[in-house]
Structures are given as structure tokens and as C-alpha cells.
């Protein structure tokens, strides 16, 4: 039984940022009913593992880690949507820029709004290639081949778990394909 009170095949929508996920989520939620939607929409809202997908819901939809997907019934329907990677990167960048420009100076000053400060306080080149190691991890997790790291590791910020990442580390700008011999 689901939270809505009917037995159904759980739907799991693995929402990759900037791939029309809000539209898909709201249409699915309309169909199954809001009470049947898992409250976990972002991986930071729950502990790791099974807490990402609490039992008993008809719809799991969001930027969630899915390494505990086997805790759901085996007849689950799982899907994601992909978008041209360059279009997704540009869309994500400009989305964050608009969001940061609309925020008050007080909100941008909050410690958890470092991204807003970074995106409004420098050029796009410095945003992507500058900053301290923690900032570069953010950039790598959110922009550098997000599809592969998410689908391989089952984690929204899973890039650090990918084995052999040094082999494909990007070279300095203008340095060619990025693969190393």
C-alpha cells in the first residue's frame, strides 16, 4: 500500500538538474496525488542510504541519491531525462546567476550562499576555473560530466567516487581533449 492508500508500482524519477524535472515532477505528483509523493526531493534532506527513499510512497522524485533503490519494491519504474550537456551547463549557470542577482545582499552573504557570491562576483571564466579546492569540487560535481558520475555512482555528488578519474582530468584551457596517455 502507498501513502495514497492504493497499491501501485512505485515511480522513481531521478531528476538531474536543468532537464525539465520540475515540469515532470509536478505532472506526476498531480497524477498520483501529493500525499503519495516522498517528501525527500534533494539528497541533502535525508541521511544517506535508505533514508533517501522512505518506504510507502508512490512517487520518488528529485535530486536524490539512489544507491538504496533496492529497498523499494522490485516492480518499481525508474527513469531520468537527459539533455545536451552543453545546453544543461549553460542553463544551470544562467539559472544560478538569475537566482543570485534576484537575492538580497543579506541572503547572498549567508555562509551557505557561497555559490551566489561566486557567480555574481566574478567572470564566468573565474567562476568555472578559479576558487579554492572546495569550490572546484562544487564545480566538478555540478558541471563536469554530471550524467556519468550520477548514473555510475548513484549519488548526486558522486564524482569523487569514480575510479580512474585522474586519467580523464581536464587539461589547462587550450590543452586538447583532456585524456592523458
C-alpha positions in Angstrom: 0.0 0.0 0.0 1.2 3.5 -0.7 0.6 6.7 1.3 -2.3 7.4 -1.0 -3.9 4.1 0.1 -3.7 2.2 -3.2 -1.2 -0.5 -4.3 0.8 0.8 -7.2 4.1 0.3 -8.9 6.4 3.0 -7.3 7.7 5.6 -9.8 11.2 6.8 -9.3 12.2 10.0 -11.2 15.9 10.6 -10.9 15.9 14.4 -11.6 19.1 15.7 -13.0 19.3 19.5 -12.6 18.1 21.6 -15.5 16.5 18.7 -17.5 12.8 19.9 -17.3 12.4 18.0 -14.0 10.1 20.4 -12.2 7.5 20.1 -15.0 7.8 16.3 -14.9 7.6 16.2 -11.1 4.5 18.4 -10.8 2.7 16.4 -13.5 3.5 13.1 -11.8 2.5 14.5 -8.4 -0.8 15.6 -9.9 -1.5 12.1 -11.2 -0.5 10.2 -8.0 -1.7 12.8 -5.5 0.5 15.0 -3.3 0.1 12.7 -0.3 1.7 9.8 -2.3 4.9 11.8 -3.1 8.0 11.2 -1.0 9.0 14.4 0.9 12.6 13.9 0.1 13.3 16.0 -3.0 17.0 16.8 -2.5 19.8 14.5 -1.4 20.7 16.8 1.5 17.2 16.5 3.1 17.9 13.0 4.4 20.6 10.8 5.7 22.5 8.6 3.2 21.2 5.2 2.1 17.6 4.1 2.6 16.5 7.4 4.1 16.7 8.9 0.6 13.7 6.7 -0.4 11.5 6.2 2.7 9.0 3.4 2.2 5.4 3.6 1.3 5.2 6.3 -1.4 4.1 6.1 -5.0 6.4 8.7 -6.3 10.1 9.4 -5.5 11.2 12.4 -7.5 14.1 14.7 -7.0 17.9 15.3 -6.9 18.3 12.3 -4.7 21.0 9.6 -4.2 19.6 6.3 -5.4 22.2 3.9 -4.1 19.5 2.3 -1.9 16.9 1.9 -4.6 16.8 -1.8 -3.9 14.9 -1.0 -0.7 11.9 -0.2 -2.9 9.6 -3.0 -4.4 11.3 -4.8 -7.3 8.5 -3.7 -9.7 9.4 0.0 -9.4 9.6 2.1 -12.6 12.8 4.2 -12.7 13.6 6.8 -15.2 15.6 10.0 -15.8 15.8 12.7 -18.5 19.0 13.7 -20.3 19.7 16.9 -22.1 22.5 18.1 -24.3 25.3 18.5 -21.8 26.5 21.9 -23.1 22.9 23.3 -23.0 22.5 21.9 -19.5 25.7 23.6 -18.3 24.7 26.9 -19.8 21.1 26.6 -18.4 22.4 25.8 -14.9 24.9 28.6 -15.0 22.3 31.3 -16.1 19.7 29.9 -13.7 22.1 30.3 -10.7 23.1 33.7 -12.0 19.5 34.9 -12.2 18.7 33.5 -8.8 21.8 35.2 -7.3 21.0 38.6 -8.9 17.5 38.4 -7.5 18.7 37.6 -4.0 19.2 40.4 -1.4 22.7 41.3 -0.3 21.9 39.8 3.1 20.9 36.5 1.6 24.0 36.4 -0.6 26.1 37.0 2.5 24.9 33.8 4.2 27.6 31.2 4.6 25.6 28.6 2.6 25.2 31.0 -0.4 28.9 30.9 -1.5 27.8 29.9 -5.0 25.7 33.1 -5.2 28.6 35.2 -4.2 30.9 33.4 -6.6 28.6 33.7 -9.6 27.9 37.4 -9.2 31.3 38.5 -8.1 33.5 37.4 -11.0 33.7 36.5 -14.6 32.3 33.2 -15.9 35.9 32.1 -16.6 36.9 32.7 -12.9 33.6 31.1 -11.7 34.5 27.8 -13.5 38.2 27.8 -13.2 39.1 29.8 -10.1 38.4 29.4 -6.4 39.7 27.2 -3.6 39.7 23.4 -3.7 36.3 23.2 -2.1 34.8 25.4 -4.8 36.5 23.4 -7.6 34.9 20.2 -6.1 31.5 22.0 -6.3 32.2 22.9 -10.0 33.3 19.4 -10.8 30.3 17.8 -9.0 27.7 20.0 -10.7 29.1 20.7 -14.1 31.8 18.2 -15.2 30.1 15.2 -16.7 27.3 15.1 -14.1 25.4 12.5 -16.1 28.1 9.9 -15.9 29.0 10.4 -12.3 25.4 10.3 -11.2 24.4 7.3 -13.2 27.6 5.3 -12.2 27.8 6.2 -8.5 24.1 6.6 -7.8 24.9 9.8 -5.9 24.2 13.5 -6.8 27.7 14.5 -5.8 29.3 11.2 -6.7 32.1 12.3 -8.9 34.7 11.8 -6.2 33.8 8.0 -6.1 34.6 7.5 -9.8 37.7 5.3 -10.0 40.3 6.3 -12.6 39.3 10.0 -12.6 42.9 11.2 -12.9 43.1 9.6 -16.4 40.4 12.0 -17.7 41.3 15.0 -15.7 40.8 18.2 -17.8 44.0 19.8 -19.0 44.6 23.5 -18.7 42.5 25.5 -21.1 43.5 25.1 -24.7 45.2 21.8 -23.9 43.2 19.5 -26.1 41.0 16.6 -25.3 41.8 16.2 -21.7 42.7 12.5 -21.9 46.2 11.6 -20.7 48.4 8.8 -22.1 
